[in-house]
């Protein structure tokens, strides 16, 4: 339990790092720099662990590349959502992936267990999304749905469905490849996806004179992600995956606390607070309902923050 709580706290710290960076370093440049730090770290770890072949087997190449592609898009989407909308809103949309993965696994018959707790969790998650996005069709008028907020919500939902896709991709890969090999493909693909647009100054020009403080935050983000991933894996070894996933859901609450007490974010409404509460209940009940089973929970928790993970956290798999 202590390991799970520590990893959740560290992932919350990485969210705070992204918010602190704001737009001082463009999102794609942030992803590029983190990928550049992650690749040698993972290659060194693979060499020390004696993993061969480091880049995986040829038969798995299409799925590994797809994992890297979807993970990169999810990662960029998470960063964008965290910068465009309140942190609590972004995390809530990302944690909706718990319910989406559970429903997807059920529809595709990847998991036969789907008890009433699972249905309750999916319903709470859906209501939470409605309260957070506050669609005009239900609440009337445009309200606070500015273009910036609309884009942030879109990126949050894109990351949510990206996590679901990653869950399916990892299921196809199975145990034929080492986890560190699967993880390596995220920064390998991300450095290309982010580097090519940056070379043309799209959508923002490269910031060549990155402040030492900002570079330090990016390094801190990478280190915290590595430690958090290791602690979370250890937590799943020492306790049930369900308990670990439930504790990870506390990041939702921490995100909202961060909005109010740390960043003093404007636009955190009572409806958003209710939505966060519903999303937290939904994430916990989906885990307790066993909608994904132990293996599914482990994979979804690992995949949520590729973004990186949030997520996924798929999300949290890359350092």
C-alpha positions as CSV (number, residue, x, y, z in Angstrom):
1,X,0.0,0.0,0.0
2,X,2.9,2.4,0.8
3,X,4.4,1.8,-2.6
4,X,1.1,2.5,-4.4
5,X,0.6,5.7,-2.4
6,X,4.2,6.8,-3.1
7,X,3.8,6.1,-6.8
8,X,0.5,8.0,-6.9
9,X,2.1,11.0,-5.2
10,X,4.9,11.0,-7.7
11,X,2.6,10.9,-10.7
12,X,0.7,13.8,-9.2
13,X,4.1,15.6,-8.9
14,X,4.7,15.0,-12.6
15,X,1.3,16.5,-13.4
16,X,2.4,19.6,-11.3
17,X,5.7,19.7,-13.3
18,X,3.8,19.9,-16.6
19,X,1.5,22.6,-15.2
20,X,4.6,24.6,-13.9
21,X,6.3,24.4,-17.3
22,X,3.1,25.8,-18.9
23,X,4.0,27.1,-22.4
24,X,7.6,28.1,-21.6
25,X,8.7,25.0,-23.4
26,X,6.3,23.9,-26.3
27,X,4.5,20.6,-25.8
28,X,6.2,18.9,-28.7
29,X,9.6,20.1,-27.6
30,X,8.8,18.9,-24.1
31,X,8.0,15.4,-25.6
32,X,11.1,15.5,-27.7
33,X,13.4,16.3,-24.8
34,X,11.9,13.7,-22.6
35,X,12.1,11.1,-25.3
36,X,15.8,11.9,-25.8
37,X,16.3,11.3,-22.1
38,X,14.2,8.1,-22.0
39,X,15.8,6.3,-25.0
40,X,19.3,5.9,-23.6
41,X,18.0,5.2,-20.2
42,X,15.8,2.3,-21.5
43,X,18.6,1.0,-23.8
44,X,21.0,1.0,-20.8
45,X,18.5,-0.8,-18.7
46,X,17.8,-3.4,-21.4
47,X,21.6,-4.0,-21.7
48,X,22.1,-4.4,-18.0
49,X,19.1,-6.8,-17.8
50,X,20.4,-8.9,-20.7
51,X,17.2,-8.5,-22.8
52,X,17.6,-9.8,-26.3
53,X,16.6,-8.8,-28.9
54,X,16.4,-5.3,-27.4
55,X,14.0,-4.1,-30.1
56,X,11.8,-7.2,-30.0
57,X,11.0,-9.9,-32.5
58,X,10.2,-9.1,-36.2
59,X,6.7,-10.7,-35.9
60,X,5.8,-8.2,-33.1
61,X,7.1,-5.2,-35.0
62,X,3.8,-3.9,-36.4
63,X,2.1,-4.0,-32.9
64,X,5.2,-2.5,-31.2
65,X,5.2,0.4,-33.7
66,X,1.4,0.8,-33.3
67,X,2.0,0.8,-29.5
68,X,4.6,3.6,-30.0
69,X,2.3,5.6,-32.3
70,X,-0.8,5.5,-30.2
71,X,1.2,6.0,-27.0
72,X,2.9,9.1,-28.5
73,X,-0.5,10.6,-29.5
74,X,-1.9,9.8,-26.1
75,X,1.2,11.3,-24.4
76,X,1.0,14.6,-26.4
77,X,-2.8,14.7,-25.7
78,X,-2.3,14.4,-22.0
79,X,0.3,17.2,-22.0
80,X,-2.0,19.4,-24.0
81,X,-5.0,18.7,-21.8
82,X,-3.1,19.4,-18.6
83,X,-2.1,22.9,-20.0
84,X,-5.5,23.9,-21.6
85,X,-8.0,22.9,-18.8
86,X,-7.8,22.6,-15.0
87,X,-5.6,19.6,-13.9
88,X,-8.6,18.0,-12.2
89,X,-10.6,18.0,-15.3
90,X,-7.8,16.6,-17.5
91,X,-7.1,13.8,-15.0
92,X,-10.8,13.0,-14.7
93,X,-11.2,12.6,-18.4
94,X,-8.1,10.4,-18.5
95,X,-9.3,8.2,-15.7
96,X,-12.5,7.6,-17.7
97,X,-10.4,5.1,-19.5
98,X,-11.0,2.7,-16.6
99,X,-14.6,2.4,-17.6
100,X,-14.0,2.5,-21.3
101,X,-11.4,-0.3,-21.1
102,X,-13.8,-2.3,-18.9
103,X,-16.7,-2.0,-21.4
104,X,-14.3,-2.7,-24.4
105,X,-13.0,-5.8,-22.7
106,X,-16.5,-7.0,-22.0
107,X,-17.8,-6.3,-25.6
108,X,-14.8,-8.1,-27.1
109,X,-15.1,-10.9,-24.6
110,X,-11.6,-10.4,-23.3
111,X,-12.9,-10.7,-19.8
112,X,-16.1,-12.5,-18.7
113,X,-16.4,-10.9,-15.3
114,X,-18.6,-7.8,-15.3
115,X,-20.5,-7.6,-12.0
116,X,-23.0,-4.9,-10.9
117,X,-20.1,-2.9,-9.4
118,X,-18.7,-2.6,-12.9
119,X,-22.0,-1.3,-14.3
120,X,-22.2,1.2,-11.4
121,X,-18.6,2.4,-12.1
122,X,-19.3,2.9,-15.8
123,X,-22.5,4.9,-15.0
124,X,-20.6,7.1,-12.5
125,X,-17.8,7.7,-15.0
126,X,-20.3,8.7,-17.7
127,X,-22.1,11.1,-15.3
128,X,-18.7,12.5,-14.3
129,X,-17.8,13.2,-17.9
130,X,-21.1,15.1,-18.3
131,X,-20.5,17.2,-15.2
132,X,-17.0,18.1,-16.2
133,X,-17.6,18.8,-19.9
134,X,-21.0,20.4,-19.2
135,X,-22.4,20.1,-22.8
136,X,-24.7,22.9,-23.9
137,X,-27.3,20.4,-25.0
138,X,-27.8,19.4,-21.3
139,X,-26.8,22.6,-19.4
140,X,-27.9,25.2,-21.9
141,X,-25.9,27.9,-23.6
142,X,-22.2,27.8,-24.3
143,X,-21.3,28.6,-20.7
144,X,-17.5,28.4,-20.2
145,X,-16.9,26.3,-23.3
146,X,-14.3,28.6,-24.8
147,X,-12.3,27.4,-27.8
148,X,-9.4,26.7,-25.4
149,X,-11.5,24.6,-23.1
150,X,-13.1,22.7,-26.1
151,X,-9.6,21.8,-27.3
152,X,-8.6,20.7,-23.9
153,X,-11.6,18.5,-23.5
154,X,-11.1,17.0,-26.9
155,X,-7.5,16.2,-26.1
156,X,-8.5,14.7,-22.7
157,X,-11.1,12.4,-24.4
158,X,-8.6,11.5,-27.2
159,X,-6.1,10.4,-24.5
160,X,-8.9,8.4,-22.8
161,X,-9.6,6.4,-26.0
162,X,-5.9,6.2,-26.7
163,X,-5.5,4.3,-23.5
164,X,-8.2,1.9,-24.6
165,X,-6.4,1.3,-27.9
166,X,-3.2,0.7,-26.0
167,X,-4.9,-1.9,-23.8
168,X,-5.9,-3.8,-27.0
169,X,-2.5,-3.5,-28.6
170,X,-0.7,-4.8,-25.5
171,X,-3.2,-7.7,-25.3
172,X,-2.2,-8.6,-28.9
173,X,1.5,-8.4,-28.1
174,X,1.0,-10.6,-25.0
175,X,4.0,-11.9,-23.2
176,X,6.1,-12.4,-26.3
177,X,8.1,-9.3,-25.6
178,X,9.8,-7.9,-22.5
179,X,7.9,-5.0,-20.8
180,X,10.9,-2.8,-21.2
181,X,11.0,-3.5,-25.0
182,X,7.3,-2.5,-25.3
183,X,8.0,0.6,-23.3
184,X,11.0,1.6,-25.5
185,X,8.9,2.0,-28.6
186,X,7.1,5.0,-27.0
187,X,10.0,7.4,-26.9
188,X,11.4,6.0,-30.1
189,X,8.3,6.9,-32.0
190,X,7.5,10.0,-30.0
191,X,10.9,11.6,-30.8
192,X,10.1,11.3,-34.5
193,X,6.5,12.5,-34.2
194,X,7.5,15.5,-32.2
195,X,10.8,16.2,-33.9
196,X,9.5,16.5,-37.5
197,X,6.9,19.2,-36.8
198,X,9.4,21.0,-34.5
199,X,11.9,21.1,-37.4
200,X,9.4,23.2,-39.4
201,X,8.3,25.3,-36.4
202,X,4.9,23.8,-36.2
203,X,2.7,24.5,-34.2
204,X,5.3,26.4,-32.2
205,X,8.9,27.4,-32.9
206,X,11.7,25.6,-31.0
207,X,12.8,27.3,-27.9
208,X,16.6,27.0,-28.2
209,X,17.5,28.8,-25.0
210,X,15.6,26.5,-22.6
211,X,16.1,27.9,-19.1
212,X,18.1,25.6,-16.7
213,X,15.1,25.6,-14.4
214,X,12.8,24.3,-17.2
215,X,15.3,21.7,-18.2
216,X,15.6,20.6,-14.6
217,X,11.9,20.2,-14.4
218,X,11.9,18.0,-17.5
219,X,14.7,15.8,-16.0
220,X,12.8,15.7,-12.7
221,X,9.7,14.6,-14.7
222,X,11.6,11.7,-16.2
223,X,13.1,10.6,-13.0
224,X,9.9,10.8,-11.0
225,X,8.1,8.7,-13.8
226,X,10.8,6.0,-13.6
227,X,10.6,5.7,-9.8
228,X,6.8,5.9,-9.8
229,X,6.6,3.1,-12.4
230,X,8.9,0.9,-10.3
231,X,7.0,1.6,-7.1
232,X,3.7,0.8,-8.8
233,X,5.0,-2.5,-10.2
234,X,6.3,-3.4,-6.7
235,X,2.9,-2.5,-5.2
236,X,1.2,-4.9,-7.5
237,X,3.6,-7.6,-6.4
238,X,3.0,-7.0,-2.7
239,X,-0.8,-6.5,-2.9
240,X,-3.7,-7.0,-5.3
241,X,-3.9,-5.1,-8.6
242,X,-7.4,-4.0,-7.6
243,X,-6.1,-2.3,-4.4
244,X,-3.2,-0.6,-6.3
245,X,-5.6,0.6,-9.0
246,X,-7.9,2.0,-6.3
247,X,-5.1,3.9,-4.6
248,X,-3.9,5.2,-8.0
249,X,-7.4,6.8,-8.4
250,X,-6.6,9.1,-5.6
251,X,-4.6,11.1,-8.2
252,X,-8.0,12.4,-9.3
253,X,-8.6,14.0,-5.9
254,X,-5.0,15.3,-5.7
255,X,-5.4,16.9,-9.1
256,X,-8.4,18.9,-7.9
257,X,-6.6,19.8,-4.7
258,X,-3.7,21.0,-6.8
259,X,-6.1,23.2,-8.9
260,X,-7.4,25.0,-5.8
261,X,-4.5,25.1,-3.4
262,X,-1.3,25.1,-5.6
263,X,-2.2,26.7,-9.0
264,X,-5.3,28.7,-7.9
265,X,-6.9,27.7,-11.2
266,X,-9.7,29.9,-12.4
267,X,-12.9,28.1,-13.6
268,X,-13.1,25.2,-11.0
269,X,-16.8,25.1,-10.5
270,X,-19.0,23.2,-8.1
271,X,-20.2,21.0,-11.1
272,X,-16.5,20.2,-11.9
273,X,-16.0,19.2,-8.2
274,X,-19.1,16.9,-8.4
275,X,-17.8,15.5,-11.7
276,X,-14.4,14.7,-10.1
277,X,-16.2,12.9,-7.2
278,X,-18.2,10.8,-9.6
279,X,-15.1,10.0,-11.7
280,X,-13.3,8.9,-8.5
281,X,-16.2,6.7,-7.5
282,X,-16.4,5.3,-11.0
283,X,-12.7,4.4,-11.2
284,X,-12.8,2.7,-7.8
285,X,-16.0,0.7,-8.4
286,X,-14.8,-0.4,-11.9
287,X,-11.6,-1.8,-10.2
288,X,-13.6,-3.4,-7.3
289,X,-16.1,-4.9,-9.8
290,X,-13.4,-6.9,-11.4
291,X,-14.5,-5.8,-14.8
292,X,-11.0,-6.4,-16.2
293,X,-9.7,-9.0,-13.9
294,X,-6.2,-8.9,-12.3
295,X,-4.3,-9.1,-15.6
296,X,-6.5,-6.4,-17.2
297,X,-6.1,-4.0,-14.3
298,X,-2.4,-4.4,-14.3
299,X,-2.1,-3.7,-18.0
300,X,-4.5,-0.7,-17.9
301,X,-2.7,0.7,-14.9
302,X,0.6,0.3,-16.7
303,X,-0.8,1.8,-19.9
304,X,-2.7,4.8,-18.5
305,X,0.1,7.5,-18.5
306,X,2.3,6.7,-21.5
307,X,1.8,9.8,-21.8
308,X,3.2,9.8,-21.4
309,X,0.6,6.9,-19.5
310,X,-1.4,9.2,-17.7
311,X,-3.3,7.7,-18.0
312,X,-1.8,5.1,-18.2
313,X,-1.2,5.5,-17.0
314,X,-0.2,2.7,-21.3
315,X,-0.4,5.9,-19.4
316,X,2.4,5.4,-17.0
317,X,4.5,2.9,-18.8
318,X,7.3,5.2,-20.2
319,X,9.8,6.8,-17.9
